[in-house]
Amino acid sequence: KMIKKNNAAIYLISSRTKLLELCLTKLFQNWNNKYDYPVFIHYFNDIYDEKFKSRINKISNKIFFRKIDYALPSNLNEKELFYNRTEIPYVQKSFPKKRLGFLHSIRFMTNITSFGKLGCPVKELENFDYLMRIDDDSNFKKKIDFDFFDILENNPIATGYMYNNFTDRMRDTRLGLWDFYKNYLKKYNYIPKNEQLRRAITEDNERLMHTLYWTCGNCNLYNIKAFLNSPWNEYLNELNNFNGDYKLRWGDLEVITLFAYTHFDKDPYNFDLKKKDLYHDKFPTFLSSYAPGIDNSFNVHNFLPFRIYHSVMRLINLVINKFKSK
């Protein structure tokens, strides 16, 4: 029986060389074998050799590796970068200079329509109506028997799961976002279409913004035409000029979800995959918690104390879950 396929593709930016193969294996085994949508793997520097790529292509010949260049924006001073803001608790605890590569990756993940531009998804992706972005540790745990992309026929954006908890870490990575968003609305005279966000603006209540339901980012689907037919490029230009990704570590999931709540009639569609135990944003390994920097110096993957700590914690969690299941 012929399966109707959408004009769609999957893409990601990868740095976890030790997890990518497992991620792609599960993606195809539990879902994409049925549809064989092309997968475009973007990466910085020479982290994937031809031998590794050949092994990956045994999973599917529709997996394509694309090395991309990157650079700091020309209107940004290195002193402004997030890792230099040592007054922020999150920076003090876990955002050293070696995580510059993560800031480059946020620029990549936010620029969902900047095809072929420096540090952004490749030009080939502009040929697709629908795109799905995953991470290299996205864990498709069980068989999924529907086409994710079908939902985009009537929705501009969909996501694997949503959440609305607000932690100290989130506070530290959203500094200045509220003021930027209010100034954006004022500049273009926009009124958010989402009721909670409208109330947040009316009451000048930043907390209401923080407790919105956010898309997960690590399993997001975009109707590209819907974005291009909206003021998305105008908004993206404001974001890129402000450099909130590099200066304040604003995540793609926050800035894209804010845009969706502002301009789309429908809130993001939630597949609720975590609750259904079909998907998780990480694998049960310490490798999901760390990623190497863009240089080739210190790689926390190989740091023995971290390996021991996470192996012990995983064992403890397995024992706890076993007793819970009894």
C-alpha positions, 0 to 999 in steps of 0.5 A: 500500500502506497503511503501518502507523503508530505513534502517534508524533511527532518533536520538537526544540528549535531555535536554529540558524536556518541549519541547521533547514531542511537538517535537516528536508529530509534528515529527510523526504527520507531517512526521514519522507516515507514515514511523515509523522510530525508534527514539533514544533519548539520554540524560545525568543524570536522567531527564526522569522518567518512567512515562514520557517515557510511555507517550512518547511511546504513540506517538510511540513504536519505540521511545527509551530512552538511558541514556549515560555517559559523561566526559571531555576528558583525554587530556584536562585541565578544565582551557581550557574550553570555559566558562573560555575564558572570553575575548570572548564577547559571553562567557561574555554575555551568556556562563557561567560554567553552560553550560558545558552540551552544550559542552558535547552535541557538542562532541556527535553531532560531533561524528556521527560514534563513536557508543557506545563510551563515550558521543557519540551515542549508539552502536545500531545506527551502524546497520543503513545505514542512520541517521537523527539527530534532536534537541529536539526543531526541529519543523516539522510544516506541513505535509511532503509527502516524505521520507527524507532518499531517497535522501541519496542513491545518496548524502553523506549528506543532511540538512533541510536548509542552511545559509551563514550569518556571525554574531559576535556570529559565529565569537566567536564560530569559533575562531581557526577553520581556522588555524586548518583546514589549518593545517589539509589540509597541514598535509594530503596534501588534496585539498578541492573539493568545489570551494569556499573553494579551493579559500579560501585556495589559497587566505588564505581568512578566510572570504570565509570560514565563508560565505560558506553555512552551514548545519543547524545541527538541521535537518541533514541526514548522509549516514554513509557508505559514511562517513566511506568510506572517511577519516572521522575517520582520520579527527574526530581523529584530531578534538577530539585530538584538543578538539575544541568543548570543548575549543572553542565551535566549532559546529558540523555543522561547522566541519562536513560541512567543511569535506563534502566540502573537501572530497565529490564530491557533496555539501550537499543536501539542502531540503530548508524546512524553505523557504517552511515553512515546518520546523523551528529550534525552537518552538515559545516559550522561552523554545527553547532559553534555556537549563538546565545545567548538574547539577540540580541547576539553571534551567533558564526554571523556572526563572520568568523574562525570562518567562515574557520577552519571553511571551511578545516578543511572543505576540508582534511578533504575533500582528506584524505578524497579521497586516502584513498578512492583 
